[in-house]
């Protein structure tokens, strides 16, 4: 949340695609070096130990594409509050 200042609204749930793009551009530090505290503060410099090269959005209700994604990489799932 500290460093995703690309309009991601991390304190309001965030957007996965913007988070993935941030990781492509910046990488991710290890938890020991930059612990998660669950609140917005100043983005500190860190050494990236993990990077991704891209991401794919799986269409809703597409079981075949979801199973393919599960077989090849980690997945991220989001839910929207339809009552607000």
N, CA, C and O of each residue as an XYZ file, in Angstrom:
336
protein
N       0.822     -1.194      0.000
C       0.000      0.000      0.000
C       0.862      1.252      0.000
O       0.459      2.280     -0.545
N       2.037      1.181      0.602
C       2.907      2.356      0.667
C       3.322      2.850     -0.712
O       3.358      4.055     -0.962
N       3.628      1.935     -1.585
C       4.292      2.307     -2.835
C       3.367      2.305     -4.049
O       3.756      2.796     -5.109
N       2.183      1.780     -3.928
C       1.269      1.711     -5.070
C       0.520      3.027     -5.211
O      -0.685      3.104     -4.969
N       1.250      4.053     -5.605
C       0.650      5.376     -5.742
C       0.277      5.672     -7.192
O       0.337      6.818     -7.638
N      -0.107      4.624     -7.921
C      -0.476      4.759     -9.320
C      -1.996      4.781     -9.497
O      -2.511      4.346    -10.527
N      -2.707      5.286     -8.494
C      -4.171      5.310     -8.546
C      -4.805      4.016     -8.101
O      -5.989      3.796     -8.353
N      -4.052      3.152     -7.446
C      -4.527      1.821     -7.086
C      -5.546      1.810     -5.956
O      -6.280      0.830     -5.833
N      -5.633      2.832     -5.132
C      -6.592      2.867     -4.012
C      -6.413      1.664     -3.095
O      -7.386      1.001     -2.735
N      -5.164      1.383     -2.717
C      -4.872      0.227     -1.885
C      -5.612      0.217     -0.566
O      -5.968     -0.852     -0.070
N      -5.853      1.375      0.012
C      -6.576      1.440      1.288
C      -8.064      1.155      1.111
O      -8.771      0.937      2.094
N      -8.545      1.155     -0.128
C      -9.956      0.879     -0.404
C     -10.108     -0.443     -1.147
O     -11.084     -0.633     -1.874
N      -9.172     -1.344     -0.979
C      -9.255     -2.641     -1.622
C      -8.298     -2.815     -2.777
O      -7.773     -3.908     -2.992
N      -8.063     -1.750     -3.524
C      -7.098     -1.794     -4.619
C      -7.619     -2.467     -5.875
O      -8.701     -3.055     -5.888
N      -6.839     -2.368     -6.909
C      -7.144     -2.986     -8.203
C      -6.000     -3.922     -8.556
O      -4.843     -3.504     -8.593
N      -6.312     -5.176     -8.813
C      -5.280     -6.181     -9.085
C      -4.425     -5.809    -10.291
O      -3.201     -5.931    -10.234
N      -5.038     -5.362    -11.373
C      -4.262     -5.052    -12.577
C      -3.243     -3.947    -12.314
O      -2.110     -4.028    -12.788
N      -3.632     -2.920    -11.565
C      -2.683     -1.853    -11.231
C      -1.580     -2.367    -10.302
O      -0.425     -1.959    -10.419
N      -1.940     -3.258     -9.384
C      -0.935     -3.847     -8.498
C       0.047     -4.698     -9.288
O       1.254     -4.621     -9.057
N      -0.450     -5.507    -10.214
C       0.433     -6.329    -11.038
C       1.359     -5.457    -11.877
O       2.545     -5.758    -12.006
N       0.826     -4.377    -12.451
C       1.663     -3.495    -13.255
C       2.755     -2.863    -12.394
O       3.887     -2.697    -12.849
N       2.419     -2.512    -11.155
C       3.420     -1.938    -10.248
C       4.540     -2.943     -9.989
O       5.715     -2.575     -9.969
N       4.174     -4.220     -9.789
C       5.184     -5.252     -9.545
C       6.048     -5.460    -10.790
O       7.257     -5.659    -10.668
N       5.455     -5.418    -11.977
C       6.244     -5.519    -13.210
C       7.286     -4.405    -13.248
O       8.443     -4.639    -13.598
N       6.870     -3.198    -12.886
C       7.755     -2.035    -12.940
C       8.777     -1.979    -11.806
O       9.880     -1.465    -11.993
N       8.418     -2.507    -10.622
C       9.248     -2.290     -9.422
C       9.707     -3.542     -8.699
O      10.695     -3.493     -7.967
N       9.033     -4.643     -8.878
C       9.352     -5.851     -8.126
C       8.755     -5.808     -6.730
O       8.038     -4.874     -6.369
N       9.065     -6.836     -5.955
C       8.547     -6.966     -4.588
C       9.718     -7.288     -3.660
O      10.554     -8.126     -3.998
N       9.791     -6.639     -2.499
C      10.834     -6.993     -1.527
C      10.404     -8.201     -0.694
O       9.246     -8.617     -0.748
N      11.322     -8.752      0.060
C      10.944     -9.827      0.980
C      10.256     -9.212      2.206
O      10.484     -8.049      2.540
N       9.435     -9.991      2.851
C       8.678     -9.536      4.024
C       9.614     -9.081      5.145
O       9.317     -8.113      5.845
N      10.728     -9.764      5.314
C      11.674     -9.406      6.377
C      12.261     -8.009      6.153
O      12.461     -7.257      7.107
N      12.536     -7.665      4.891
C      13.112     -6.363      4.578
C      12.083     -5.233      4.644
O      12.403     -4.123      5.071
N      10.851     -5.516      4.220
C       9.823     -4.475      4.152
C       8.509     -5.080      4.665
O       7.654     -5.454      3.861
N       8.336     -5.183      5.985
C       7.158     -5.850      6.544
C       5.854     -5.131      6.216
O       5.803     -3.902      6.168
N       4.810     -5.908      5.994
C       3.477     -5.371      5.740
C       2.872     -4.915      7.062
O       2.864     -5.670      8.034
N       2.368     -3.686      7.104
C       1.770     -3.164      8.335
C       0.297     -2.800      8.167
O      -0.349     -2.397      9.135
N      -0.251     -2.936      6.943
C      -1.673     -2.721      6.724
C      -2.138     -1.285      6.808
O      -3.306     -1.032      7.102
N      -1.258     -0.345      6.557
C      -1.660      1.060      6.552
C      -0.769      1.826      5.583
O       0.361      1.415      5.320
N      -1.262      2.913      5.064
C      -0.513      3.707      4.101
C       0.539      4.542      4.813
O       0.244      5.202      5.809
N       1.757      4.513      4.308
C       2.819      5.368      4.811
C       3.757      5.681      3.646
O       3.438      5.376      2.497
N       4.893      6.277      3.927
C       5.842      6.649      2.885
C       6.496      5.405      2.276
O       6.891      4.484      2.991
N       6.603      5.396      0.954
C       7.258      4.294      0.257
C       8.758      4.366      0.500
O       9.397      5.365      0.169
N       9.317      3.320      1.070
C      10.751      3.256      1.351
C      11.456      2.521      0.218
O      10.839      1.717     -0.480
N      12.735      2.791      0.035
C      13.518      2.058     -0.965
C      13.699      0.616     -0.491
O      13.804      0.344      0.705
N      13.733     -0.291     -1.454
C      13.939     -1.703     -1.126
C      14.642     -2.400     -2.281
O      14.638     -1.925     -3.417
N      15.249     -3.546     -1.958
C      15.837     -4.411     -2.985
C      14.770     -5.393     -3.421
O      14.187     -6.094     -2.593
N      14.514     -5.446     -4.711
C      13.507     -6.354     -5.244
C      14.071     -7.764     -5.320
O      15.139     -7.981     -5.893
N      13.348     -8.729     -4.740
C      13.784    -10.115     -4.853
C      12.842    -10.918     -5.744
O      13.129    -12.071     -6.067
N      11.730    -10.324     -6.139
C      10.748    -11.036     -6.944
C      10.180    -10.092     -7.983
O       9.809     -8.963     -7.661
N      10.108    -10.538     -9.220
C       9.507     -9.764    -10.299
C       8.585    -10.661    -11.102
O       8.724    -11.884    -11.102
N       7.651    -10.040    -11.777
C       6.810    -10.759    -12.727
C       6.956    -10.077    -14.083
O       7.320     -8.904    -14.161
N       6.675    -10.812    -15.134
C       6.814    -10.239    -16.473
C       5.468     -9.896    -17.090
O       5.413     -9.214    -18.113
N       4.384    -10.358    -16.482
C       3.073    -10.051    -17.031
C       1.977    -10.712    -16.227
O       2.233    -11.412    -15.248
N       0.754    -10.476    -16.659
C      -0.415    -11.074    -16.027
C      -1.516    -11.190    -17.067
O      -1.465    -10.533    -18.106
N      -2.509    -12.022    -16.789
C      -3.628    -12.229    -17.699
C      -4.904    -12.184    -16.881
O      -4.976    -12.781    -15.807
N      -5.904    -11.486    -17.376
C      -7.225    -11.494    -16.751
C      -8.023    -12.669    -17.308
O      -8.180    -12.801    -18.522
N      -8.522    -13.514    -16.422
C      -9.356    -14.646    -16.824
C     -10.811    -14.174    -16.828
O     -11.282    -13.626    -15.831
N     -11.515    -14.376    -17.917
C     -12.924    -13.942    -17.968
C     -13.770    -14.642    -16.898
O     -13.527    -15.803    -16.568
N     -14.734    -13.947    -16.377
C     -15.640    -14.524    -15.374
C     -16.324    -15.763    -15.939
O     -16.682    -15.812    -17.116
N     -16.496    -16.756    -15.085
C     -17.221    -17.985    -15.413
C     -16.589    -18.801    -16.539
O     -17.281    -19.573    -17.203
N     -15.295    -18.643    -16.760
C     -14.604    -19.418    -17.785
C     -13.759    -20.483    -17.084
O     -12.587    -20.264    -16.778
N     -14.369    -21.625    -16.842
C     -13.726    -22.699    -16.091
C     -12.461    -23.192    -16.772
O     -11.462    -23.447    -16.100
N     -12.484    -23.330    -18.079
C     -11.316    -23.845    -18.793
C     -10.109    -22.927    -18.626
O      -9.009    -23.402    -18.344
N     -10.296    -21.633    -18.794
C      -9.175    -20.702    -18.633
C      -8.717    -20.627    -17.178
O      -7.523    -20.480    -16.919
N      -9.641    -20.725    -16.225
C      -9.258    -20.709    -14.814
C      -8.425    -21.943    -14.469
O      -7.428    -21.830    -13.756
N      -8.813    -23.106    -14.956
C      -8.045    -24.323    -14.700
C      -6.658    -24.223    -15.338
O      -5.673    -24.672    -14.752
N      -6.577    -23.643    -16.519
C      -5.283    -23.452    -17.168
C      -4.407    -22.537    -16.317
O      -3.226    -22.821    -16.116
N      -4.972    -21.451    -15.820
C      -4.222    -20.524    -14.968
C      -3.743    -21.227    -13.700
O      -2.602    -21.036    -13.280
N      -4.591    -22.022    -13.099
C      -4.218    -22.739    -11.872
C      -3.083    -23.721    -12.106
O      -2.291    -23.976    -11.199
N      -2.992    -24.271    -13.297
C      -1.944    -25.242    -13.611
C      -0.585    -24.606    -13.873
O       0.434    -25.294    -13.813
N      -0.549    -23.302    -14.166
C       0.704    -22.699    -14.590
C       1.247    -21.590    -13.704
O       2.441    -21.302    -13.777
N       0.448    -20.966    -12.888
C       0.948    -19.850    -12.079
C       0.005    -19.564    -10.917
O      -1.121    -20.059    -10.889
N       0.465    -18.770     -9.963
C      -0.446    -18.348     -8.895
C      -1.570    -17.497     -9.489
O      -1.407    -16.874    -10.538
N      -2.694    -17.484     -8.809
C      -3.803    -16.651     -9.259
C      -4.196    -15.667     -8.166
O      -3.880    -15.859     -6.991
N      -4.877    -14.630     -8.569
C      -5.424    -13.642     -7.647
C      -6.894    -13.511     -7.953
O      -7.281    -13.458     -9.120
N      -7.710    -13.458     -6.940
C      -9.162    -13.348     -7.151
C      -9.675    -12.124     -6.406
O      -9.237    -11.829     -5.295
N     -10.599    -11.425     -7.027
C     -11.198    -10.267     -6.402
C     -12.706    -10.397     -6.387
O     -13.292    -11.077     -7.230
N     -13.324     -9.747     -5.430
C     -14.777     -9.743     -5.324
C     -15.260     -8.311     -5.160
O     -14.637     -7.503     -4.471
N     -16.343     -8.021     -5.782
C     -16.939     -6.692     -5.667
C     -18.188     -6.774     -4.808
O     -18.955     -7.733     -4.891
N     -18.382     -5.753     -3.983
C     -19.559     -5.657     -3.134
C     -20.695     -5.092     -3.975
O     -20.739     -3.889     -4.233
N     -21.610     -5.949     -4.403
C     -22.691     -5.506     -5.269
C     -23.789     -4.770     -4.506
O     -24.712     -4.231     -5.117
N     -23.698     -4.744     -3.185
C     -24.736     -4.112     -2.385
C     -24.434     -2.671     -2.051
O     -25.283     -1.997     -1.467
N     -23.246     -2.162     -2.400
C     -22.897     -0.759     -2.143
C     -22.881      0.030     -3.415
O     -22.607      1.230     -3.393
